[in-house]
Amino acid sequence: MPMPQPHLEKLNATLANTKLPAVDKPRVQAAIERYGQWLSDLNQAISHPSEDLLAEMVRLMNDYKTYVDVDLIFDSTENFLYRQKGQLKLDNSIIEEFLPWLVRPPLVSNLGDDVFVGPKRCFSAIYFMSGITRPERGGGLKIRAKDQDFTVSRRLYVRTSHREDFASFAQDNTYLAYIAAEMKTNLDKTMFQEACATAHDVKSAVPGSKYYLICEWLDMTPLSTAPTDIDEALIMRKAKRVNSNVRKHFSTSAGRQDARAMFTDYLSVNPLRVEVFQRLLDHINGLLDETEPVEADVLEQGFF
């Protein structure tokens, strides 16, 4: 199955954006070329794995993400790329595209050929648009789905009928997310609360699923995930966002240039951390290694 490319989609969409300043067009084109090199380097690392493959892949991503954050966005003499970061999603789509590269051998095993890894619109609920005096084929089957930034999922085909022999039926297909994650650049309290609601929907649809909240920077006082349906919140840089009294100067080119050394130093001191990606992989591998309990083992252990 081909690797999903959400970041490339954002790069191409930015290049086609009519509001993109003319001076930034060749810079975005150069970023697309740099993106191709990044993928080539990742593929090389996977094809000829070193002793510490994960560290090498995270290093490659840190290098590329710094290029996008600093060389492409921060260094622009215009303000469009920086001020529209939230809408363009050039920065946070990098991690979204990177994660599926990790969920593959040799870092992850036991994935079936029918398992999809990456962003996907997944099953949320099922309902029926029909009535006792308004019959519909198959009960009027409707499936509600929600976009997830990252999933380990399988396609599901659904067919319903009022007839035992299915002579007349309704059918649809969707994906079931067994692992889902939402990604944020800066996690604040509002985003956390929204993720709690999404996690509840995911686990109501697939009770055995796992839901993770992944952010680059923390922008709130940490809250416990214990009373929520979020399995864990992962802070990729293990650091808080640059203070707002500093960030306010970033909205202009002059302000960004004055703060460039500070900003690049902050990124360098707080890179995307190998150990946080390893923790996510440990969660995924743990779920993939789950097996049905064997009675003899349970009785010997005394628990299951």
ABEGO torsion letter per residue (X at the ends): XBBBBAAAAAAAAAAABAABBAAAAAAAAAAAAAAAAAAAAAAAAAABBBABAAAAAAAAAAAAAAAAAAAAAAABABAAAAAAAAAAGAAAAAAAAAAAAABBOAABBGBBAABBBEBBBBBABBBBBBBAABBBBGGGBBBBBBBBABBBBBBBBBBBBABAAGABBBBBBBBBBABBBBBBABBBAAAAAAAAAAAAAAAAABAABBBBBBBABBABBBBBAAABABABBBBAAGBBBBBAAAAAAAABAAAAAAAAAAAAAAAAABBBBAAAAAAAAAAAAAAAABBBBBAAAAAAAGBX
